[in-house]
Amino acid sequence: MGEAATTPVLGDTITSVENFLYVFTTVYTLVIFAYILTSWVRLPYSPWLNRIQRFLYDVVEPYLRIFRRVLPSMGPLDLSPMVAVFVLWIVEQIVVRVLDHFH
């Protein structure tokens, strides 16, 4: 009887974790794209724009730095955001598949 009561709770928990991973991956990908766009466009100085750019830098740069250390330099072309998003999606898919085995 205890096992039957635990299974729906475990299933709901796994579904919640999978949904969290999907939302986290999507939001973090959008944050990376926003970081890229704000690095391309130089807007006039504004305190609130500067805060947004600083926030994006603080959130994204540590993750991108991992890939910049590994990837060869290609001059002005920075492939680290593209590789970082790709790796993020792969890790999400792997974790979801592992969790599905417990579902």
N, C-alpha and C positions, 0 to 999 in steps of 0.2 A: 504494500500500500504506500509506503514511503517513497518508493521509486517512481510510481505513477504521479505522485504529487510533485516530485522534483522535476520531471521531464518538461512540463509546460513552462515552469519558471526558467529552466535552463534554455529552452527554445526562445523564450521572450528576451532573455538576456543576450543571447547570441544575435538575435535579430536587431536588438538595440545597438550592440557593438558594431555590427555591420553597417547600420544606418549612420552611426556616428562617423565611422571610417569614410563612408561615401561623402558625407557633408564636409568633413575635415579636408579630405583630398580636394574636393571641388573648391572650397573657400580658399585653401592655401594656393591652389593653382591660380585662382583669380587674383590673389594678393601678389603672386610672382609676376603676373601679367601687368598689374597696376604698377609694380616697382619698375618693370622694364619701360613702360610708357612714360612714367615720371622721370626716368633717367634720360630719355630721349628729348623731352620737351623742357626747355628752360623758360620758366615763367618768371614774371617780375617778382621781386622779393615780397613775400607776404608771410606774416608770422604763422598763420594757420596752415598755409600750403607747406611751409618749411616743417611744421610739426608732422604733417601727413607724410611727407617724404622721409623724414627721420624715422617715423614709426615703421614705414615699409622697409627701410634700410635695416633697422634693428631686427625685424621679424624674418626677413628673407636672406640677408647677407650671410649669416652663419651657415645656413643650409647650402647656399650656392658656393661658399668658400670650399666646402668639401670637394666639389666637382672641379673647381678651378685649380686645385692642387693636383688633381689627377689628369685632367685634360691638357693636351699640348696647347701652347699659345698659337693663336691663328691671327695675330695682329689685332686690328680693331674689332674683329668678329668674335663675340663671346657666345660660345655654344653651351655654357654651363646652365642657363635657365631651361633650355630645351631638354638637355639630358636630365636635369633635376626633376622636371615635370614627368618625364618618361619613367624615371626610376620610382617616383612617388606613385604613379599609376600601377606599375608592376608590383610594388610592395603591397598596395591595397588589394590587388587581385589575388596575390598569394595568401595574404591573411584571411581574406573572405573565403577562399577555397578551403583553407585549413579549418576555419570555423564551421563551414558547411559540413565537415565530417562529423562534428559533434551535434549537429542539428537533427 
